[in-house]
């Protein structure tokens, strides 16, 4: 199985590491992954530094969830990683930012996926 098919596996590792580093409480919800100690929601987004085809990674943000995170005065935690071996990874960089302070997003149809529009954010636009 190639690394693209294992994105959920790598994403879960990133979530756990960021929860430890940033002191989040992991909490499964459709629109956020964790909460700060004070209850503020956090959505953790991760991407590979570079995919196997040489393309740079990007973060996918879904409009309905983004809107809800903004209304809750929530945060994003963006994580860039480099996979190694079948299941290991190295976190290259991470960054926190308020949902309301993301760069301008260009929404486009997400097909049937999650029933909402989506936007892709390039790594260079955040770091």
C-alpha positions in Angstrom: 0.0 0.0 0.0 1.5 3.4 -1.0 1.8 6.3 1.4 -1.1 8.2 -0.1 -3.4 5.4 0.9 -2.0 5.6 4.5 -2.7 9.3 4.9 -5.2 8.6 7.7 -2.5 6.5 9.6 0.0 9.4 9.3 -2.6 12.0 10.2 -3.5 10.1 13.4 0.2 10.0 14.4 0.4 13.8 13.8 -2.7 14.4 15.9 -1.3 12.4 18.9 2.0 14.1 18.7 0.5 17.6 18.5 -1.9 16.8 21.4 1.2 15.9 23.5 3.2 18.9 22.4 0.4 21.5 22.5 -1.5 20.0 25.5 -4.7 19.4 23.6 -7.3 16.9 24.7 -8.1 14.7 21.6 -11.8 14.7 21.0 -13.4 13.1 17.9 -16.0 15.3 16.3 -16.9 15.9 12.6 -15.6 19.5 12.7 -12.6 19.4 15.1 -10.1 17.0 16.4 -9.2 18.3 19.9 -9.8 21.0 22.5 -7.6 23.2 24.5 -7.9 22.9 28.3 -10.4 25.8 28.3 -12.7 24.0 25.8 -11.7 26.0 22.7 -11.9 23.6 19.6 -8.8 22.8 17.5 -8.8 21.2 14.1 -5.5 19.4 13.3 -4.5 19.4 9.6 -1.5 17.5 8.4 0.2 16.9 5.0 3.3 15.3 3.6 6.1 17.7 2.8 6.3 16.1 -0.7 4.2 13.3 -2.2 5.7 10.3 -3.9 5.0 11.9 -7.3 7.1 14.9 -6.3 4.2 17.2 -5.8 4.2 19.4 -2.6 1.6 18.6 0.0 -1.3 20.8 0.8 -3.9 21.1 3.5 -7.6 20.5 2.7 -10.1 22.6 4.6 -13.9 22.0 4.3 -16.1 25.1 4.3 -18.9 23.8 6.6 -16.4 22.8 9.3 -14.3 25.9 8.8 -17.3 28.1 9.3 -18.3 26.2 12.4 -14.7 26.5 13.8 -14.7 30.2 13.1 -18.0 30.7 14.9 -16.6 28.8 17.9 -13.5 31.1 17.9 -11.4 27.9 17.2 -7.9 27.2 16.0 -6.1 25.2 13.4 -2.9 23.3 14.0 -1.1 22.7 10.7 1.5 19.9 10.6 4.0 19.1 7.8 5.6 15.7 8.0 8.1 13.5 6.1 7.2 9.8 6.2 9.9 7.1 6.6 9.5 3.4 6.4 6.1 1.9 6.4 4.7 3.7 9.4 7.2 6.2 10.8 7.3 9.9 10.3 9.2 13.0 11.2 7.4 16.3 11.9 9.2 18.9 9.8 7.2 21.9 11.1 4.0 22.8 12.8 2.0 26.0 13.3 -1.1 27.2 15.2 -3.4 29.9 13.9 -6.9 31.1 14.6 -9.5 29.9 12.1 -10.4 33.5 11.5 -6.8 34.4 10.4 -6.3 31.9 7.6 -5.2 33.3 4.2 -7.9 34.0 1.7 -9.5 30.7 0.8 -10.8 29.9 -2.7 -13.7 27.5 -2.2 -14.5 24.9 -4.9 -16.8 22.0 -5.1 -15.7 19.0 -3.1 -17.9 16.6 -5.0 -19.9 14.4 -2.7 -17.0 14.3 -0.1 -18.4 15.6 3.2 -21.2 17.4 1.4 -19.4 20.7 1.4 -17.0 22.9 -0.6 -13.3 22.6 0.1 -10.2 24.7 -0.3 -6.6 23.6 -0.6 -3.9 25.6 1.2 -0.3 25.2 0.0 2.4 24.7 2.7 4.2 27.9 1.5 1.0 30.0 2.2 1.2 29.1 5.9 4.9 28.8 6.8 
